[in-house]
Amino acid sequence: MKTITLDEPFKLSLGESSLPSELAANEALVKVHKVGICGTDLHAFAGLQNFFSYPRILGHELGVEVLEVGVEAANYDISIGDYAAVNPYFHDGECSACRQGKTNCCTHMKVIGVHEDGGMRERFIIPMSNLYKADLNLSQLAQVEMLAVGAHAVRRSRLEAGETVIVIGAGPIGLGTAAFARLKAKRIFMIDISPERLDFVEKLGLAEVIDGKEDVVAILKEELNGDMPTTVFDATGNAKSMVNAVNYISHGGQLVLVGHTKGDLVFNNPAIHSRELSIHCSRNATVEDFKTVVDALKSGEIDVEQWITHRATPEELVENFESWTKPETGVVKGLLEFV
Ligand SMILES: [Zn+2]
């Protein structure tokens, strides 16, 4: 079967590997149809990803079809032929975070496609507890994990109806965050420094847009009659943006850091203290968030059909991956398709 491996930074190769066999009672063999490409994959490609070793099979945003099931399938309500999204997170169920129900930040978190081999291969074996079967198309299923990260950030914020919200960073995670935040917010702004991305947000009708290179504080004050937004999500992973975001937040408001960076964040204490600012980190997603996403896609409350800007076969992906890392290529969401 075709398998794409990231051998080392900047070296993606397409090869053949043997078919998996030997299903455990709680496992399923799945055929991978669609793989979403995300910032983590691009970072790993560029050699910038934390806690990452090579060689690695990437791929953690997956739309799959169940080909074979272990003997416990009935316990998981999984059958041959089901289409499913994949929860790529593996938690230990025992640590302090897991005991608090916060499996998304398990002390021993392992993510397939990051810490272990992922889904850029035609078939692989996965525990059935990590499959979410749903009556969605395979492209939608491949976007469930990405959206779950946004849904989790919004749930983490405890956003209330009628708030004014900013999402900084209009990549896929920012878009996912905005898609869920706008279901509650009175007004929602997205800030980015890429004109192409701002145009894309406007075209989707997802949020009002502000060019991050402009005087954002002045624009907000004018738009909001001197008030500032109460909840700001930063989905850039850029330390400068994350720290500067404080200036866009109302007194009594909150900052949710969805993106993350390797470096230190140094906040100005008067700026955060005068606001009595709450700063939250948001990491991965839980089962509850995956369910929220599947329901929102099913009901049509969230529609991601237009978010896919690029599709590639395995051969094309290996050939063109480097170009997908460049902003001028205009990739918002790229999909690898095994056909
Ligand atoms: Zn744990």
Residues whose N, C-alpha, C, O or C-beta is under 5 A from the ligand:
A	BS01	ZN	H91 D92 G93 E94 C95 C98 C106 T107 H108
